[in-house]
């Protein structure tokens, strides 16, 4: 436990948290919506600093990041808590938990960096639950990791205020931002936050102002965010604000947590979203949670030939040389060349 960053005192021993757009007003002895920031004697404390729920040496494709050091390993860590309360959360056991979660272990930033190097990982990924509510530990670890020559990755909902994000952003190399849907109604009813706008703003600031590599994931849920008009609006926003070379992953939903009444997303729905995105002019579109589908591959936007052939998280063919298509010479926005993944897999 340590004093949190980004808060202000209020009358009556209350505090206001300024980390995320919820801007929770927290009374003495109470917690914010994320469950792990608590008012103790009129000061706001973070309760999960250095507390790790999950740790793994992951393929970077699992994040998913397809255009950032393909074939490399990302040392992935997570904690507990989240500022959203999605009724379909796939990691709800930790995202909806607090520091009393029975399987937490203590870790230091130095230990994380040391383990990342030990397992031959090029990056540290802050993931599994929402990393921005682990802000203080992520910031400290990202600074150390950068100094030690490692990349830093956020797998995030993007729901963070501008000032804290701007402080963290110089240490972040890549982000996968989870765009839950493209309507405020979905965010209110399903994610339990007022609006999509803060997540959109984070994506724009990350790419435009800080040059962070950004990929987006859109989990398609039957009847809730699968309308063609909504998909088209999302894709048009991506092209306008982030660029037509921004990788987008349309991922398949499976019933989880409190949303068990809906069936898994039909593969044809994912394929339709894929076609819509390509029709609108998005160059790099991917299908998620459909192993073996041709939508996992990276295709040259000019000649159409498959440049990176994947099966799940494994790269089977790679036809990009010096950042260009081997067949026609078209520049392909891939950061870092293909790595033959050599690491000792671990889970802790």
N, C-alpha and C positions, 0 to 999 in steps of 0.2 A: 504494500500500500504506500502510495506517495501522493503529494499534492498534485492535483490535475493542472493542466494548462488550459487557457481560454475559458475563464469564468469571471464573474464579478459578484461582489457581495451586494445584498439587498437588505432592506429593513426587516426587522423581526428575525434575524439570524438565518434568513433565506439566502439562496444564491441563484444566479442565472448562469447556466452553461452555454458557452458560445462555440462549442466544437462542431455541432451539426445544426442543420436548419430547424430542428425542433425547438432549439433554444429553451430547454426545459428550465422552469423555475422549481427549485428543489428546496423543500422545507427541511429543517433540522431533523436528522435521523432518517431521511428519506433518500430514495435513489431516482436517477433520471430514467427515461424510457429505455435506455440501453441496459439497465440493470447493474452496471458496474461502475457508475460514478455516483458517489454518495456524499451528502452533506454531513460533515462531522464537526460539531461546534462552530458552525458558520463558515467552514471552509470546504471546498469541493475536493474530494480525493478520488483517484482512480484505484480500483481494487484488484486489477488484473495485471499490474506491471510485472513483467517477467514470468507470468503464469501461462504455461503451455498446455493445451489440451491435445494437440495433434502435431506430429512432426514426421516428415517423409522426404526422401529423395525422389522427386517426381520427374517424369518426362515433361518438358516444357509444353508439349502439345496438350497436356492434361489441363492446363490452366483455363481455357485454351488460348495459347499463343502460337500461331502458325507462321508468322512473319518475323519472329524475333529469335535469333540463334537456333534455328531448327535443328532438332536432334540432340540438343543439349539437355542438361539436368538442372532442375530448379529445386533448391533446398527449401521445402515448404513448411511453414509453421502457422499455427492458429491458436486462438485462445477461446474465450467464452464471451457471449453477449452480442447484441446487434441493435442498431437504431431503427431497424424495420422489424416487423412481425408478420412476415409473409405466411399465409396459411398453407402454402405448399412447400415450405422450406425443406430442402433435402438434407440439411445439416442441423435440423432443429434441436437435436440433443445438446449441441454446444451453443448454437446461436441464441437459444432461448434460456440458457443457463446463466449462472453468475459464478462468483469466485468460490462458492461452496460445492461446485461440481467435483465429484469424488476422485476424478482421475487427472487432476491438474498436477503438473510438476513445475518446479522452479527452474528457470534458466536465465543466464546472463547474455547480453549482446555478444560478449567475447566468445561464449560457448557456441552460440549460433553460428558465428562466422567460422570458428574453428571446425565445427561439424560440416559446414558447407564445403569447406576446402577438403576435409578428409574424404568426403564422398564424391569428390571431383565434380562439384556443381559450380556452374558459372554464375549462378544467380541465387539470391534469397527471395523467395516469394511469400508474401504475407497474404494468407488465404484461409479457406475453410469456413471461418465465420467472417464478420465484417471487420477488416483490419483498421479502418479509420477510427473505430472506438477504442482501439489499442494504441492510440496515437502516440503517447509518450515513449512507449517501448519501441514502436515501429520507427519513430524518428531517431532515437538513439542508436538502434541497430542499423538502420539504413546509412547513417553517417559513418559508422565504423566499417560496414561492408563496402561502401564506396571507397574509403581510404585503403582498404585491403584489396581493391581491384575487382570486386564482385559487382554484378548488376543487382538492382532492386526492382521487384515486381509487385504491384498491387493488384489483387483480384477483388474487386470492390463494387458496391452499389453506387459509388460516386456521391453519396449523400453526406457531404461535408461542407462547412462554410468556407468562404473564400480565403480568409486570412490564415487559418490553420493549413489549408491545402497549399497556399503559396509558400508557406514556410517549409513544408515537406517536399514539395515538387522538385526542387533542385537535386534531390538525392534519388529520385525515381527515374528509372530508365524505360519501363514499360508498364502498361495497365491493360487489364481486361475489365471493362466496365459493363456491368449487368444492367441492361435497359429492360425493365420488367414488362413494359407495354408502352404504348404511345398515347396514353390518356391519363388525365388526372384521376378520373373515376376509378380506374384499375388500381392506381397507387393508393387511393383512399380506402377502397374496399378490400383489397387483397394484401397490400404491403403495409397498410395502416399508417401511412404518412400523407400529408396534404397534397403533394404535387410532385410531378416528374421533373420540374424545372431545375432544381439544384443538381440533379444527376446530369442533365444536359449541359448545364453551365460548367461543371467539373470537366466533362469530356472536352469541351471547347477550349477551356483554359489550358488543360494539359497539353493538347496537341498544338494549338496556335501559339501560345505564349511560351511554353517551356520545351516544345519539341519532343515531348514524351511520345514514345510509340504507343498508339492506342488501337486496341481491337475491341469490338462490342459483341456481347452475347444477348440474344433475344430468345428466351424460352417461350415456345408457343404452346399455350394451354387451350384446349378445345372450349369453345363458346365464350371465353373470357378475353382473349387478345389475338384471335386468329382471323379476324375479318380482313379481306384483301385491301380494303380502303385504309385500314389502320397500318398494315404492313407497308403499303405504298407511301403513306405519309412519313413513316419512320425512315424508309430508305431515302426519300427525297430530302429529309432533314440531314441525314448522314452525308449525302453528296454535297449539299449546300454548305454545311457548317464544318465538316471534317475532311471532305474530299472523296472523290470516287475511288481512290485507292485504299480506303479504310477497310480492313477485313471485318466482315460481319458473319457471325455464327448463329444460324437458326437452329435451336436445339429442341429435342423432343422431350416433352413432359411425361413423367410417370407419377402416379398417385403417391403422395407423401403427406405426413403430418396430419393436418386437419382437412386437407382437400383430397378425400378418398372417394368422393362420389363421381368424379369424372374419369373417363377412360384414358389410357395413354394416347398421346397425339398420333393420329394416323400418319404413316410415312408419306402418304400422298399430300398431306397438309404441309409438311416440311418441304417437299419437292415443289409445291406451288409457291411457297414463300421464296424459295431459291429462284424460280423462274421469274417471279415478279421483280425481285431485286436486280436480276440480270437485265430484264427488259428496261428498267429505269436507268440503267447505266452503271451500276455498281460492279467494279471489276473483279473483286475477290470475295466470293460468297461461299459459305461452307455449311454443311449439314452436320448437326451434332447429335450424339446419342443414337446414331444409326451406323454401327460398325460395318465396314465393308462397302458402304455406299460410295458411288463415284463422286458425290458432293464433298467428300473428304479431301479431294485432290486440289492442288493449285494448278490453274490453267493459265497459259499465256493469254493476255487480253487482246493480243494482236493476231497471232496465228492459231490460237485455240488448242495447242498441243499441251498435254499434261506435263507439267514441269516438276512437281513434287507429288509422287504417288504415295499415299498413306494407307495403312490399315490400322485403324484405331490410333494409338499413339506411336506407331512404328513407321518410319520412313523406308519405303521399299525402293524408290527410284528418286534421283535428284538430277535435274537437268538445267540448273542455273549456274552460270559461270561468270565470275567478275560482275555479279549483279545483273546479268542479262540472260534472256532466253537463249539456250544453246542452239535453237533451231532458226530463229529469225533476228536475234539481237535486240529485241525489245527490252528496255530497262524494267526490272522487276523490283519493287520496293521490299527487299528482304534485308533485315539488319543481321549481320553476321552470317558467315557461310555455314554449310551443312557440317554438323559434328557427328562423328561416329560415337554414339553414346557408350561410354565406359564408366560405369559406376557400380559400386556395391549397393544394391537395393536395400533399403532399410525402412522399418516402421517402428515408431516409438510412441 
